[in-house]
Amino acid sequence: MEKGWQEVYMTASEYKAEMAKDILENAGIKCVLMNQHDSAYQSFGDFLIYTAEKDKARSVELLKNLKGE
């Protein structure tokens, strides 16, 4: 990932990753969803959400309920 971006969420479920992305975008936070799933074995890998460093704390707070914390 480019410099200045921080991982704020990781999940093995695509639907949870899409939900996290929607939550952040609705809050006005620019984010990137990266699919790290293996193309041959879809059960391996994760979906990662990245935001700018300045938005990390707010993003983590917004996604707490999605993580079940």
C-alpha positions in Angstrom: 0.0 0.0 0.0 1.2 3.5 -0.6 2.8 5.6 2.1 0.3 7.5 4.3 -2.4 4.7 4.4 -3.1 2.6 7.4 -5.0 -0.7 7.7 -8.1 -0.2 9.8 -10.1 -3.4 9.2 -9.5 -7.0 8.2 -12.0 -9.8 7.6 -12.3 -13.1 5.7 -15.9 -12.2 4.7 -16.5 -10.1 1.6 -19.9 -8.9 2.8 -18.3 -7.5 6.0 -15.6 -5.8 4.0 -18.2 -4.1 1.8 -20.2 -3.1 4.9 -17.1 -1.6 6.5 -16.3 0.3 3.3 -19.9 1.7 3.1 -19.8 2.8 6.8 -16.6 4.7 6.2 -17.7 6.3 2.9 -21.0 7.3 4.5 -19.0 9.1 7.2 -17.0 10.9 4.5 -13.8 8.9 5.0 -12.0 7.9 1.8 -11.0 4.3 2.0 -9.6 1.4 -0.2 -10.8 -2.2 -0.1 -8.1 -4.7 -1.0 -9.0 -8.3 -1.8 -6.1 -10.6 -0.7 -8.0 -13.9 -1.5 -6.0 -16.5 -3.3 -7.5 -16.8 -6.9 -7.2 -20.6 -6.8 -8.3 -21.3 -3.3 -11.0 -18.8 -2.3 -11.0 -19.9 1.3 -7.5 -18.5 1.8 -6.8 -14.8 2.3 -8.5 -11.7 3.7 -10.2 -8.5 2.7 -8.4 -5.4 4.0 -9.6 -1.8 4.4 -7.2 1.1 4.4 -7.7 4.8 5.2 -5.4 7.8 5.3 -3.3 8.0 8.5 -5.3 11.1 9.7 -8.6 9.1 9.5 -7.3 5.9 11.3 -8.6 6.6 14.8 -12.1 7.7 13.6 -12.3 4.8 11.2 -11.4 2.2 13.9 -14.0 3.8 16.2 -16.7 3.7 13.5 -16.0 0.0 12.7 -16.0 -1.2 16.4 -19.5 -2.5 16.2 -18.8 -4.4 13.0 -16.0 -6.2 14.7 -18.2 -7.1 17.6 -16.2 -5.1 20.2 
